[in-house]
Amino acid sequence: ICSAFARCFNVEDAPDYKEAEVKLTNLADIYYEPVTSQMKFIKSGKKENMNRMLMVAFLVALIAMINYINYSVALIPYRIKSINIRKIAGASVARLRCAQLFESVVISLVACLPAVLLNLSLDIPVLLRLVSLSLAVGLIAGIYPAVSATSISMQMALKGSYGLSPKGLALRKMLIGIQYVISFTLVILAFVIYQQNRYMESRSFGYGKNRIAVVVLNGKTVGKIDLFTNELKKYSGIEDVAFSSAKVGAEELYRGGGAEKNNEMMYFHYLNVSPNFLSVMDIPVMEGRCPRREDRQSQGLLFVFNRKAKEEYGLEVGDRLITYWKDKGITDELKINSLRTGAYPLAFVINEKNAGMPVACIKIRQGADMEKATEHIRQTFKEIDPAYPVEIEYYETIIRQLYRDEIHTGRIVSASCLASVLISLSGILGLVLFETQYRRREIAIRKVLGATVKDVLYRFNRTYLMVLIVSFVISVPVSVYLAGEWLKNFAYKVPLDWMVYVVSFFSILLLTVFVVTLQTWRTANENPVKSLSVN
């Protein structure tokens, strides 16, 4: 393939490509290849984001496995009699354990079934890997309950003391603690991601984003810019129309350029814009003057730099560069790329001859009907080129598209956070059910000796609150590290707010107290005589 390409493409006719290297890329790897603005039709993603999603999925699966173990262990007292009857009838321990493992695998596969049905469009190998993963999860989660249930001696089963084993209680509390650590970490990360996304969407970029419609013109419309502008302005709700070579605020990087100043090279990114572009986009000129329409007739190129360029290269209004460009002004701080990267030197080129400016920025008057203005823009395009499928965007959509990876990550982490908390609480419910079953007599004796319902509820809640506090302390440094690593992707970021940790702690605390109290309330209010009479 490379040889055929070399035969068809003669590098001698393209001196700039003499050092170019032709290579083949696996189709599976193209998804992770960096995509330029000219190749946005290629669906792409970041391997780092995929790894993060896999890690979140693994943590949720781990919580689910722990939850299943706790529930299975909580049911062991109810199964001891049937298990020992089977032993007496001649069933081997290995056979009993295989039956327990089979039950665990079946439950896991049934839980996997909705995921398979929702993703039938995936390739067969991918679905088979999903089923294999479900099979492995069922086996791993079922090992401990199967071994525990078949290892109880006859004597312990008859005494009913299995549920009071200190080692068993310690293990189950440790598993609950692991669930809490994961849940706290995911909740804190979800809050941090939400705050960063809100900050990115609401931060001032140094230009006006409100009531600006952005449209990419086709070749036919570009050739009739004056007609297009006049037709648009016939509607009173449209204030002005400006043009640029690229969408402001929609790219990470823009076209690069260079010039020589005082025998030193300076490098910057630039956009070709119409003279009224700065006023339409509400970009203030802090030094010098704002460009005017008559500047298009100027012999030398005129441009306006941002403050970053002024600070980095010591530019002043009126400086002349070797490229025959003349500095006409300095804007305030601008951020026309995403917050993932820092500000860089930027120039707005006003009157470059034959410069393509296919992006129209249409400013809609304050108080005008947005729907009517949008429809007028659409009708104007139909009159000039009925075949062109015009797409009208507003900056809310453009910014969301710029941060689509972060928004998608936030949604997945939030959903995983909710799932982990619900699974953890259901695990606590199973453990409380287990303990109340085996401490019924203890609770009855305490009530006979004068303990109130409040005292009983306090004793049960205290145990889980201690586990919760220890888990929170462990989760804080873990979440701080993970949140810090994620925020490293941004040059502009929110600080880690201590309120995030307070809200996360008390949210899970209140939910835990509610679940424990709800499950314990029935046993605490039970007649002591009835509890003491149970064999």
Buried (B, 14 or more C-beta within 10 A) or exposed (E): EEEEEEEEEEEEEEEEEEEEEEEEEEEEEEBBEEBEEEEEEEEEBBEBBEEBBEEBEEBBBBBBBBBBBBBBBBBBBEBBEEBBEBBEEEBEEEEBBEBBBBBBBEBBBEBBEEEBEEEEEEEEEEBEEBBEBBBEBBBBBBBBBBEBBBEBEEEBBEEBEBBBBEEBBEBBBEBBBBBBBBBBBBBBBBBBBBBBBEBBBEEEBBBBBEBBBBBBBBEEBBEBBEEBBEBBBEBEBBBBBBBBBBBBBBBEEBBEBEBEBEEEEBEBBBBBBBBBBBBBBEBEBBBBEBBBEEBBEBEEBBBBBBBBBBEBBEBEBEBEBEBEBBBBBBBEEBBBBBBBBEBBBBBBBBBBEEBBBBBBBBBBBEEBEEEEBBEBBEEBBEEBBEEBEBEBBBBEEBBBEBBEBBBEBBBBBBBBBBBBBBBBBBBBBBBBBBBBBBBBBBBBBBBEEEBEBEEBBBBBBEBBBEBBEBBBEBBBEBBBEBBEEBBEBBEBBBEBEEEBBEBBBEBBBEBBBEBBBEBBBEBBEBEBEEBEEEE
